[in-house]
Structures are given as structure tokens and as C-alpha cells.
């Protein structure tokens, strides 16, 4: 694990953020502590972190509005810290682009595992984004998969249109697209999708898969209201049809 990886902890409760911060520092991370959305924005203006751990329940500014604002300006991975009684907030947070969640009070070892998992998924895309264009390797043809109106670059973990413009993907969205790319014309249940994508959604979080698929469809389908590339199979799950037809 790189010593230079920078994590911002956002929590209005000083003891909680300091406990998490001390634990991460002990494991070699650079840590910045913030007490809310205002201080988070100030910290990001100085340097964009590798990941943000964000408490959703703060009095100054709602955590969900912070996620919405953050994702509109950056593609920094976000792990939500949520009260166990707020499943709706978790689902909404995932829909807004958060990458994972951990219930509060959190087990620090579990939080560390989630952080490392999200950083592993997001690292290749971040490295590609910051690499000099002259030295960035061109993707092999078999690393490009056509998804409707876009191309998925598996090596760079990037979604691009025919003009080469990149369209942001969260780590969880890329995970699902990668599974579909490896399993064309196969019906995949929600459970199987989560298993293959190495994602985590428990309890009633099949709905989180549906929300991620909805976000993906907005980016790749010629007509998101009539999905033909990633189709819903009633009672079965989802099917990736590379040709976008009904066969």
C-alpha cells in the first residue's frame, strides 16, 4: 500500500473522525480531517484526495448533498458512513455515485477492507487519467468493448464515445460493465452480478443494482427508456446484448 495515498475523513463528531484518522495513519495513509462540507471543499481545492470517507448524518450539510456536489466536480471515490437505520440514504447515496458504505458505529478493520477494495478498483483509472498522453499505452483492440453508444476500455477502466471523449464511471459501474463484457448474451441475476463484480450490497440492496444499471443505461443506451444493450429479463436479471437487438 502506497504511503502517499491521501484520504479525507468527513465527520462532524471530532472523536469519531479522529479515531478513524488515527487508525488510517497507523496503516500508512496520509489523512485530512474535515468537520463538514465547507471544510471538505477547502481541502479538495488544495489537493484532490484518493478517497473520501463521508458521514451522511451531519447537521451543517446533508451528506447526500455533499456527494452530489463532489461527484459533479470530481470522480473521487466515496465511502459512506451511515447509521444502521437509514437504508434509504444508502441507496440514494449509491445512486448519486458513492462506491460503498459502512454502517456506524463502524468496525475499523471492515472500514479498512472497504477502503482498500475501492482504492484497488479506482487506481487504474486514476493512473490513466494522470499519465502523460505521450506515454499512455494504447489499448489493445480486445480491451475495447462496444456498449451501445460508447466504448468501454477495460485496461484504462474508462468509458468513451466515438469521438474519444471520456464519460465518468464510478468504480461500481465499471465493475458491472466489466462483468457484462465477460458474459455477453448470458442472463445474470442481481446476486450473480454482485458476486462477479466483487461488490457488496446486503439486505434489500438488490435495488442498488437496479439503480446502478439505470445510471449506466443513461450513459450507453441510444434510448435509455427502451434499453436494448443491457436488457431486463423478467424474473431473471439482466442480459448484455452486444448488438443491441432482441435476439
N, C-alpha and C positions, 0 to 999 in steps of 0.2 A: 504494500500500500504506500503510495507516494506521500512523503511528508508534507508536500506543498498543497495537497487538496484542501480547499477552503470551504467551510460550512458555516452558514449563518443560522443561528437559533433565534426564533422569534417567539417570545412568551412574555406576557405582562407580569407574571409572577417570578420575581427575582430568584427565589430558592430553586424553582423548577428549572429555569434556564441555566443557572449556574451549575446545577448538578449534572445536567446533560452536557454542558460545555466542558466541565472538568473531565468527564468520562471520555469525551471525544479527544480532548487534548492528550489524555493519557495514552490514547491509541494512535497518536501521531498526526492528528489533523490540526490545521490552522482554524481557529474558531473566532467568530464575531458574535457577540450577544446583542440582541435588539429587544426593546420592550414594546414594539408595535410597528404598524405600517409606516409611520413617518420616519422612524429611525432606520427601518429596513431600506427604504428608498434612498436615504442618505448614504448608507453603507454601500449600496449597489452602484451609486454614482462614483464612488471611489474605486471599487473593484467588483467585477461580476464573479460571484462565488461558483463553486462546482455543484452546490446543492443547498436548498433551504429547508430547514425543519420548522414547520409553522403550526403554532397552536391556533385552532379555529375559534376558540371561545375567549375573545378579548374585548374589554369594554370600550377601548378607544376606537377601534375599527374592526368590523367583522372580518374574520379570516378568509371567508369566501370572496369578499370584495378585494382583498389583498391578492388572492390567487388570480382573480380575473385581470387585475391591473398588471400583475407581474408577468403573466403569460402573454399579455398584449404587447409587451415591450421586450421580453427576453424568452429564451427557451430553457431557462434554468430548471432542473428537476426539483420537484417539491414533494416532501413527505409531510402529510398532515398529522398532527397530534389531536385526537378527538376524544371527547367524553364518550363513554360506552353507550350512553343513552341517545346518541344523535346519529342514527344510521342514515337519515335523510341528508344531513350535512355531508356525510362521507360520499354518498352517491353524487350529490351536486358537485362536490369538490373534484371527483374523478371526471365528471362531465366537463368541468372547466379546464381540465388538463393536468391535475395533480397526478403523481405517479404511484403513490402508495399511501397507506395510512397506518398509524399505530394508535391503539386505544390508550387513554390516560386513566389511571396512573400507569406509566409505561415501564416495562421490563427493559432495562438498559441494554442487555445483551440482544434482545429481539430488535430494538431500535437500531443497534449497530449492524445486525444482519440485514435489515431492510435498507439501511444507508449503503452498505457495500453492494447489495444487489442492484439498486438503482444506479449507483455510480458505474458499475460494470456495464450495464445496458446503455448508459448515456455516453460513456467515454469515447467510443469510436467516432460517434457523430460529432462530438465536441472537438476531437483531434482533427477531424477532416475539415471542420469549419475554420479552424485556426491555422491550418497548414498553408504555407505559401503555394500559390496556384502553380508555379513552375515545377514544384517538387511533388505535388499531389499526384499519386498514381492514377492512371485512367482505369476505370472499372472494366474488368473483363466482361465480354458480352453475356456470359452465363450468370453474371452477377446483377444483370438488369432484368426486372420482371415487369411486364406491362400490366397495369391495373387501370383499366378504363381510360381516363383522360391523362393519366400520369404514368411515370416510370419509377419503380422502386429500385434504388441502388442498394443492394444488400451489403456491399462492402463498406460504403460510406454511411449506411443507415439513413439515407436521405430520400425524399420523395420529390421528383422533379417533373415539370411539364415538358412539352415538346421543344420549347424554346430554351430549356436548361434552367429555368427559374426554380429555385428550391421552395417547397412548401413545408412549413414546420410540422414535425411529428413529435408527439410525446414518446417516451420510451415504451409505454404500454401499447400505444398504437402501432409502433414499429414491430413490437413483439407479436401482435396479432397478424399483421400483414406478412411477416416472415413465416408464420405457421401456414397461412393460406398459400403462400408461394410454394411451400414444400408439399402441399397437399391439394393440388388442383382437382376440381371435379369430384371431391370427396365431401360428403356431408359430415360436418364436425359439430358435435353437441357443445353447449356452453362449457360443460365440465371439461371436455376434452381440449377445447381451445385454451382454457386457463391452465390445464396441465402441461400442454405442449409449449405454451408461451412462458411457462415458469412464473406465472402471475399469482397474485394472492387476492382472492375475494371469498369471504366466508358468509355464512348465514344466508341472507336473501340477496346476495350480491351477484346472482345471475344477471340482475338488472344492470349492473355496472358494465357487463359485456355488451349488452344491447346499446347502452349509451356510447361506448367506445366505437362500436360498429356504426352508429348513426353519425358520429363525428368523421369517421373515415369515409363514409359514403358521400358526405358533403364535399370532400376533397377529390374523390376519384370518379364518382358516377357522372355520366353525361346528364342524367336526370335523377337526382337523389330521391325524388318522390316515387320513382319507378325503378328501384335498384335492379340492375341486370348483371353487374360484375360480382358483387357479393350479395347473394340471394338468401332470403329467409326461407327455410324449409319447415313447413308447419309440423310441429311435433318432433322435429329432428335437430334443428340448429341452423347452421349457416353453410353455404356452399360457394366456393370461389370458381366462377366460370370465366376463364381467361378470354374467351372470345366474346363474352357478354351476351351470349344467346341463351335460349331456353332449353337447349338440348343437353 
